[in-house]
Amino acid sequence: MTDDTWLQHAGATCLGPSDILSQLISRYASSAAKDSSFADKRALRQTIEEIAMLRRVNKQLRERNTHLLSQLQEYEAREY
């Protein structure tokens, strides 16, 4: 993945300006990315990628849970 591609992908999963992922992307994109807490840009990039991946998996699991709950409710409605 190119920097632009994964930044766009990660940016799509941001929840808002106070979101940790938004803050990490902003820090990476700014010249302040060299601050002491993230001296290694690779480590920061990996952190951003991991958070984006976890968000994607979490979203998929929430959608699956919603679908299963809907099926359960349909089944219970038929039983009564």
C-alpha positions as CSV (number, residue, x, y, z in Angstrom):
1,M,0.0,0.0,0.0
2,T,1.2,3.5,-0.8
3,D,1.2,6.1,1.9
4,D,-1.7,7.9,0.2
5,T,-3.7,4.8,-0.1
6,W,-3.4,3.7,3.5
7,L,-3.9,7.2,4.8
8,Q,-7.1,7.5,2.8
9,H,-8.3,4.1,4.0
10,A,-7.5,4.9,7.7
11,G,-9.0,8.4,7.3
12,A,-12.3,6.7,6.1
13,T,-12.6,5.0,9.5
14,C,-12.1,8.1,11.6
15,L,-15.0,9.1,13.8
16,G,-14.2,12.8,14.3
17,P,-11.5,15.3,15.3
18,S,-11.3,13.9,18.9
19,D,-10.8,10.3,17.5
20,I,-7.4,8.8,18.3
21,L,-7.0,7.6,14.7
22,S,-7.6,11.1,13.4
23,Q,-5.0,12.4,15.9
24,L,-2.4,9.8,14.8
25,I,-3.0,10.5,11.1
26,S,-2.6,14.2,11.8
27,R,0.6,13.7,13.7
28,Y,2.0,11.4,11.0
29,A,1.1,13.9,8.2
30,S,2.6,16.9,10.0
31,S,6.2,17.7,10.5
32,A,5.6,17.0,14.2
33,A,5.7,13.3,13.4
34,K,9.2,13.3,14.6
35,D,8.3,14.1,18.2
36,S,9.6,11.9,21.0
37,S,6.5,9.7,21.4
38,F,6.6,8.6,17.8
39,A,10.2,9.1,16.7
40,D,9.9,6.2,14.3
41,K,7.5,7.0,11.5
42,R,7.2,3.3,10.7
43,A,6.0,2.6,14.2
44,L,3.4,5.4,13.9
45,R,2.3,4.1,10.5
46,Q,1.9,0.6,11.9
47,T,-0.1,1.9,14.8
48,I,-2.4,3.7,12.3
49,E,-2.8,0.6,10.2
50,E,-3.6,-1.6,13.2
51,I,-6.2,0.8,14.5
52,A,-7.8,1.1,11.0
53,M,-7.8,-2.7,10.7
54,L,-9.4,-3.2,14.1
55,R,-12.0,-0.7,13.3
56,R,-12.8,-2.5,10.0
57,V,-13.1,-5.8,11.8
58,N,-15.2,-4.3,14.6
59,K,-17.6,-2.8,12.0
60,Q,-17.9,-6.2,10.3
61,L,-18.7,-7.9,13.6
62,R,-21.3,-5.3,14.6
63,E,-23.0,-5.7,11.2
64,R,-22.9,-9.5,11.7
65,N,-24.3,-9.2,15.2
66,T,-27.1,-7.0,13.9
67,H,-27.9,-9.5,11.2
68,L,-28.0,-12.4,13.7
69,L,-30.1,-10.5,16.1
70,S,-32.6,-9.7,13.3
71,Q,-32.7,-13.4,12.4
72,L,-33.3,-14.4,16.1
73,Q,-36.1,-11.9,16.4
74,E,-37.7,-13.2,13.2
75,Y,-37.5,-16.8,14.5
76,E,-39.0,-15.8,17.9
77,A,-41.8,-14.0,16.1
78,R,-42.6,-17.1,14.1
79,E,-42.6,-19.2,17.3
80,Y,-45.3,-17.1,19.0
